[in-house]
Amino acid sequence: MLSCPSCPAARASFKRAAPRLNNKLPIRLRRDLSTGQEAAKITARSSSRNASSSSTSQGDHSPTPEPLTLLHKATKLVHRVPSCYNKGVSGSTRSGEAPNILDTVLARIYDDLSATGERPVKVTVCELDQWPGSQDLVTALLSDPLSSDEAEISALRDRWINVDSSVHQIYFRHKSTSNIPPSAFASSSRYLTQFPVPLEICELRQDTSSTRPLLSLRRILEYPAVAEADITLILFNPLTTPLNTILETPVPTNGLVLLSSSTVRGSDLSNIIHHEQMSSPKSRLHLVTPSLLSVSPGKAVDAVRVIQSSPNSLSAIQRYQDGFVDSGVSQVTTALKEKLQAASQSVGPAIRRRNALFRLKDVINYSTAHIEDVRAELDKAFVDTSVLKERIEEMRAQVETSVLGKLPGDASSEHKHHDVEEAIKQAERDMRPVMDNLTWWKVIWRVDEISGIVASAVTRIWCRDLERKLILQTGRLAAMQNDVDKSALHLLSSHPVVSTALLRNTLLQSKASPRHQLKPESLTQPLLSRRNQIINYPTARLHINGQKVVLGTAGGVLTGVGIGWAGWLGWLVGNTEGLLGFLGMEAGTAIGIGMLSAVATIRWAIAKWEKSKLRWWQDWTRIGEGLDRDLKATLHKAMDEVVVVGDTACKGMSELIQTRDQELARIETELQEVRHGVDSAISRFGNEKR
C-alpha cells in the first residue's frame, strides 16, 4: 500500500533530495522540507518498504515516483518553459501577477498532496461565450424545487444584481461551513452537502460591457479560479465555439465540458466527437478527450420556477420532471458524484490528493501545449527570418547591376560594368582635344603649365556624369538601409519569444556606428582616388618629360646652330676650312651638319613628346580598368553596411531559434516522463482500498 505523502518517511526521503531541488519551488514547500529531523531515523526502513510496495503494484522493476517527487520535477520543468503563465487574455504581459498564479497552484497542489485533513472540493463554473449558461446552471443546481422561502429564492436569483461590476466571481458555500468569508454566498442548498465531501462552487461572470469573452480557452488555466479548482465545469455554445476547438485545446483533466443550449443526445454526441477526432488535421497526442455532456440550463431553471410557483399542481410537477430531465442538468450531478467517488472508499483525503494530481497533470498538459505554441511562434519567426534573409540576398544580387550597370555581350565583358565603361570612354573623348592641342611646339612655350593644364582638364572631365549618378545611388542605398534596419528591428519585436535584449542591443550598436551612416562620398571615393592618381603620377611624369623635351630641344638646336655658325663664320673671313678646319671639316659641311643636328633635335623632341603622351594614355586606360574594380569593391563594402543590421538579426535569430527548439525538445521529453508518472499515480489511487 502506498504510504501517505505527508508521513515522516516520505518527508525524510524527499528531504534527502532537497539539495538537488530547484530553488523555484513554492516557499511553503521549501519551508516544510526544512523540518522533520526526527524522520531521519526511519528513512531507510520506510523508503525500502515504499519502494517494494510500489514495484509490486506496478509489476515492473522501476517503482513509480512519489507524488511529491513528481511535483518537484514538474515544478522545475514548468518554470523552464519560456513565457509560460505570463500573458493575460488580452495578450498583455503581466510579469508581476502571472507567475504568482503558477506558484500558487503548485503550492496548493503540495498542500493537498501532503495534508491529511479534508476541505471542500472547489468546483468552478465558467463559460466561453456570452451565453448566460453558467448563471442558469448554478441556479438550476442550487435551487430547491420544493423550497417556499422567497427570500432565499430571490437571493439566489438576484445574486449578481447587488454585486459590484468589478467582481467577476461568487463563491457558494453551505451555511454550516465554518470560516465563510464575507464575499462568499452562504446557501442552505442540500446540493452542496450531498456528495462524499462538501462542495464549494465558484461561479465566474462574463464582462457584459466588453465584446471580448472573459475566458480564453487557449489560456484558461491561467485564471486563478480555474487553475486552483478541483473540478471545472466549462460551458460553451457549439454555434459560437466549434467543437474541434475544445478537442484540440488542453482543458482541465478533471473537468466537464458542457454543450449549453443544445439538444444533442449522448449517443449522437459520442459519434460527433469521434468524427471530429478522425477528421481533425492536427492531433495532439498528450491530450485526452474531455468529458462532454449536452445540457440546457435554461430549461432546468424554467422547470424549477414552474414547480416553485405551483408546488401542489400535478401538471406543474409533470412539467418540472419533463423539463429538468430534458435539460440534462442531472447528468452533471451524476458526473460529479462519479468523479468524487472514484478515488477510494475512504473518500476524504484520497479525493483531495487525487484532485491535486489532476491539477498537476493540468499544469503539465498546459505547459506541453504552451511548448507547442512556442514552437509555432518559432516556426513563424523562422519563416520571417528566411524572408528577410532572401530579401537581403536579392538586394545584394541586384544592387551591382542597378548601380553600375552590366555590359551585355560575351564573357569578356563579364567583369565590366556598362556605366563605368561609358563614363571612361566619354572622359577619354573629352580629354582627347586637350591632349591633342598640347603639341610639342606649345610645350616649349608653356612647359611649366603642363601639369596645371592636364590636371585642370582631368578634374573637369573625369567621370562627371558617373559621379552624379553614384551620389544619387548613395541616397537610394541609404533609403534601402533604413528599410532593412526597420525590418530587422521589427523582426525582433514581432517575435519576443525568441529575441533577446542582447541581440537587440547589438543591432542598435551596429545601427549607431559611424561606419553605418552612408555619405555622398561613400561610392564616389574611388573616382576621386583614381582621378588623383592620374594627376599625381602620369601627369607629373608627363610634365617631367615635357621639361626634358624642352631642354633637349634647346640643347640640340643650339649645338646645331653653333656648328653651322662656326662654319659660316670661317667661310666669311676667307678661311676655306672655316673655324672647324682643325677637325678637317669644311665650312659647307659644318653648316650642313649644324642644320642637320637642329632638325634631328626637333624630330627627337616631337617623338619624345608623343611617346610621353602615349604612355600617359596607357596609364589612363590602366587606371580606368582599376576604377571598375574599385567601384565594385566599394559598392560591396557599402552594401555590407547597408544590410549589416539585417544580416546580424537573421544570424542571431537563426541561432536563437535553433537553441530554443533544442531546449524545448528536452523540456517536452522530460515533461512527458513526469506526466506518465502522474498518470500511474492517479491509476494507483483508483486501485487502492483505504
Sequence and secondary structure as in RCSB ss.txt:
>XXXX:A:sequence
MLSCPSCPAARASFKRAAPRLNNKLPIRLRRDLSTGQEAAKITARSSSRNASSSSTSQGDHSPTPEPLTLLHKAT
KLVHRVPSCYNKGVSGSTRSGEAPNILDTVLARIYDDLSATGERPVKVTVCELDQWPGSQDLVTALLSDPLSSDE
AEISALRDRWINVDSSVHQIYFRHKSTSNIPPSAFASSSRYLTQFPVPLEICELRQDTSSTRPLLSLRRILEYPA
VAEADITLILFNPLTTPLNTILETPVPTNGLVLLSSSTVRGSDLSNIIHHEQMSSPKSRLHLVTPSLLSVSPGKA
VDAVRVIQSSPNSLSAIQRYQDGFVDSGVSQVTTALKEKLQAASQSVGPAIRRRNALFRLKDVINYSTAHIEDVR
AELDKAFVDTSVLKERIEEMRAQVETSVLGKLPGDASSEHKHHDVEEAIKQAERDMRPVMDNLTWWKVIWRVDEI
SGIVASAVTRIWCRDLERKLILQTGRLAAMQNDVDKSALHLLSSHPVVSTALLRNTLLQSKASPRHQLKPESLTQ
PLLSRRNQIINYPTARLHINGQKVVLGTAGGVLTGVGIGWAGWLGWLVGNTEGLLGFLGMEAGTAIGIGMLSAVA
TIRWAIAKWEKSKLRWWQDWTRIGEGLDRDLKATLHKAMDEVVVVGDTACKGMSELIQTRDQELARIETELQEVR
HGVDSAISRFGNEKR
>XXXX:A:secstr
    TTSHHHHHHHHHTGGGS TTS HHHHHHHT  GGGGGGHHHHHHHHHHHHHHHHTSSS    HHHHHHHHH
HHHTTSTTTT B TTS B TTTHHHHHHHHHHHHHHHHH  S   EEEEEEESSSSTHHHHHHHHHH  TT   H
HHHHHHHTTTTTS TT  EEEEEETTSSS  TTSEEE  GGGGSSSS EEEEEE   TTSSS S  GGGGGGSHH
HHT SEEEEEE TTTS HHHHHTS   TTEEEEETT    HHHHHHHHHHHHHH S   TT    EEEE  HHHH
HHHHHHHHH TT HHHHHHHHHHHHHHTHHHHHHHHHHHHHSS SSHHHHHHHHHHHHHHHHHHHHHHHHHHHHH
HHHHHHHHHHHHHHHHHHHHHHHHHHHHH    SSGGGTT  HHHHHHHHHHHHHHHHHHHH  HHHHHHSGGGH
HHHHHHHHHHHTTHHHHHHHHHHHHHHHHHHHHHHHHHHHHHHH TTT  HHHHHHHHHHHHSGGGS  THHHHH
HHHHHHHHHHHTHHHHHHHHHHHHHHHHHHHHHHHHHHHHHHHHHHHTT TT TTGGGT  HHHHHHHHHHHHHH
HHHHHHHHHHHHHHHHHHHHHHHHHHHHHHHHHHHHHHHHHHSHHHHHHHHHHHHHHHHHHHHHHHHHHHHHHHH
HHHHHHHHHHHH   
